[in-house]
Amino acid sequence: MITLVLIMVVPGAESVRSKRDTAVAIGAIALVVVLSFALGTQHHRLLTCEDFKISGNDQPASCTPGTGVTGP
């Protein structure tokens, strides 16, 4: 999985030779992982129960009830 993400994030990653380029690529992946985890743990502030329902996913116990309005 990490290899696939590396190839998508850094074009030409399969031919990276220098340690600096490898460190930058690993840092980019680590940043994406940390930000994804942080946003996932804060879903109750970002998404409402209605958002989960609309997307077809199960509603987590800690979801925030919303107004159900989807649009302006």
C-alpha atoms as one frame of an Amber mdcrd trajectory, in Angstrom:
protein
   0.000   0.000   0.000   2.797   2.393   0.891   4.477   1.677  -2.432   1.291
   2.495  -4.341   0.822   5.753  -2.447   4.479   6.630  -2.992   4.176   6.107
  -6.747   0.989   8.222  -6.880   2.379  11.059  -4.738   5.863  11.256  -6.233
   6.029  10.851 -10.013   9.011   8.705 -10.947   9.329   7.341  -7.405  10.215
   3.899  -8.666  13.488   5.296  -9.990  14.428   7.407  -6.940  18.066   6.917
  -6.103  19.096   9.600  -3.613  18.460   9.397   0.115  17.085  12.947   0.159
  14.399  12.147  -2.426  13.449   9.011  -0.540  13.163  10.969   2.712  10.949
  13.593   1.045   8.678  10.901  -0.370   8.384   9.118   2.977   7.722  12.457
   4.683   4.926  13.233   2.217   3.307   9.874   2.862   3.655  10.277   6.622
   2.019  13.704   6.410  -0.945  12.294   4.474  -1.331   9.462   6.994  -1.222
  11.798  10.008  -3.643  14.312   8.483  -6.053  11.545   7.447  -6.021  10.094
  10.953  -6.513  13.512  12.537  -9.467  14.339  10.285 -10.966  10.896  10.878
 -10.894  11.314  14.629 -12.683  14.667  14.290 -15.552  13.434  12.104 -18.094
  14.581  14.678 -17.015  18.178  14.059 -16.880  17.869  10.282 -19.784  15.585
   9.358 -23.371  15.148  10.473 -25.368  11.923  10.775 -27.127  12.905   7.565
 -23.785  13.000   5.705 -23.119   9.380   6.650 -26.652   8.376   5.654 -26.423
  10.101   2.257 -23.103   8.411   1.491 -24.597   5.003   2.279 -22.365   4.359
   5.288 -23.409   3.313   8.777 -23.812   6.188  11.186 -21.251   6.098  13.997
 -22.545   6.380  17.554 -20.795   9.715  17.980 -22.174  11.452  14.877 -23.661
  14.902  15.218 -27.346  15.248  14.322 -27.707  17.721  11.489 -30.475  19.654
   9.826 -30.624  17.330   6.829 -30.286  20.263   4.428 -28.159  19.404   1.401
 -27.664  22.514  -0.670 -27.802  26.288  -0.461
